[in-house]
Amino acid sequence: MWFEIERDHSLPLSWQLHLQLKEKILKGMIVGGQRLPSTRSMAEQLGISRNTVVEVYEQMTAEGYLQTKLGAGTFVTDGILLDNFRLEKSVMTCNRKEEKSDYIDFRSGFPALASFPRMVWSKVAKDVYESSAADLFGYQEPQGSEELRQVIAAYLYRIRGIECDPASIIITSGATQAFQLVAKAIIEPGRVVYVEDPITKEIREILSGTGGSIHPIAVDKDGLTTNSLPRNIQHTILSVTPSHHFPLGAILPAQRRIELIQFAEETDSIILEDDYDSEFRYNGIPFSTLYSLAPHRVVYIGTFSKILSPALRIGYVIMPKHLINNAIQVKRYLDYHSPILNQVILARFIAKGHLEKHVNKMRKLYKGNRECLIRNLQKNFPEIRIIGSSSGLHIVAAFPGIEFNEKLLKVIKENGILIQGVERHAINKGKYANQLIFGYGNCNELEIIRGVALIKKILEGKM
Ligand SMILES: Cc1ncc(COP(=O)(O)O)c(C=O)c1O
């Protein structure tokens, strides 16, 4: 039985063993009914004291993971395997390499891939494949499944207070295609496009791709600095992430939201509201959307990449009424329509309540990961500054005196850590060189602890 126990780890030996043993049981790598090595043999194998093993076995017995049978030993309790780990187990036994990459994944915007609700999803999928009418396998309308659009409208009303007509929604292949669609539909060459600086690099490139003239607007601790917007201009586009600025994590205060809407009204402009991860808010209640304040001025963009899986490639855009027909036409010429079967599966998955259940479960997981990450960063780097509100799937950390240039980022990657700097997304370069974006969606607490310790060693020149 393989465990990685490190003596110079910041975690106590018992905790390391506890976490790893628990993970193996939940993933089905050690199955219900299996007998564990005796405390003596486990201690010898790992080179740790027997008391440590006894402590872990007792704790996990109290938690219900293990059972002790007098004279027979310690066994894994039946039925502990987590539903969504079941398939992973068969992948593991076929080809261990496919199980998970060896990297510690601090990339932003990745949800917990191992927690995708495979069992429930495949049940719904089986039903859709087996019982749908033949028409579903033919060409569809460019707007996407009407069933999904209705379900999304109801979902947005429940969780974001958005009131919208399903006829204003277009289903896209992720938010990325929603931006592409909007760029093609409303950004002609020379059109002024205001964007936050920093902004996701790919989104900026899409917005300039149809000839838009990109104008960066600085972001401060509260998000886009609305007082930097000029007033002597007409018909502009303004792209914002008001619920959780990417990557700096600010939540745009109410006053600035009002100012944005006023700007759009006075200058006859359109706002693109990218609401990519607002379901994950860890304290307080979310602000209402810009779309709710001014549906005729705002194009609202949402995605299922963060709350479910980016592999589904399902996002959506809500268009103001006067722009919808043109946008539908653009979608037709982009790819006719996004793949329909996954749309119908998703519609049923949401309608049966599975999505909200999954999001609630994930929110707890991410909150724990976030707290663990911040705790460990502050412990290892007392000078560090943590940036970003308590929401989403990432934080930014500023390391005084460090420059994360390409060479240093390469060393970090070569040591098994996937992470990006803020500077990559900055338009005006130089301001964020000491800042890293730590995604905490696709890593567990042990990986977070290991990853932070590894970064410390690298920065101290010990790797
Ligand atoms: C701020 C932001 N918006 C939108 C997206 C796009 O997500 P997708 O195209 O997977 O829906 C991303 C991707 O990471 C992002 O960072």
The ligand as a Tripos MOL2 file, in Angstrom:
@<TRIPOS>MOLECULE
LIG
   16    16     1     0     0
SMALL
NO_CHARGES

@<TRIPOS>ATOM
      1 C1        -13.2210   35.3780  -16.9180 C.3       1 LIG1
      2 C2        -13.6030   34.2180  -17.7750 C.ar      1 LIG1
      3 N1        -14.7480   34.2690  -18.4590 N.ar      1 LIG1
      4 C3        -15.1000   33.2600  -19.2640 C.ar      1 LIG1
      5 C4        -14.3070   32.1580  -19.4330 C.ar      1 LIG1
      6 C5        -14.6930   31.1370  -20.4720 C.3       1 LIG1
      7 O1        -15.1390   29.9640  -20.0660 O.3       1 LIG1
      8 P1        -15.7880   28.9170  -21.0840 P.3       1 LIG1
      9 O2        -15.4970   29.2950  -22.4920 O.co2     1 LIG1
     10 O3        -15.1730   27.6170  -20.7410 O.co2     1 LIG1
     11 O4        -17.2420   28.9550  -20.7980 O.co2     1 LIG1
     12 C6        -13.1130   32.0600  -18.7480 C.ar      1 LIG1
     13 C7        -12.2600   30.8760  -18.9030 C.2       1 LIG1
     14 O5        -11.5010   30.4840  -18.0460 O.2       1 LIG1
     15 C8        -12.7540   33.1240  -17.9030 C.ar      1 LIG1
     16 O6        -11.6080   33.0900  -17.2080 O.3       1 LIG1
@<TRIPOS>BOND
     1     1     2 1
     2     2     3 ar
     3     2    15 ar
     4     3     4 ar
     5     4     5 ar
     6     5     6 1
     7     5    12 ar
     8     6     7 1
     9     7     8 1
    10     8     9 2
    11     8    10 1
    12     8    11 1
    13    12    13 1
    14    12    15 ar
    15    13    14 2
    16    15    16 1
@<TRIPOS>SUBSTRUCTURE
     1 LIG1         1 GROUP 0 **** ****
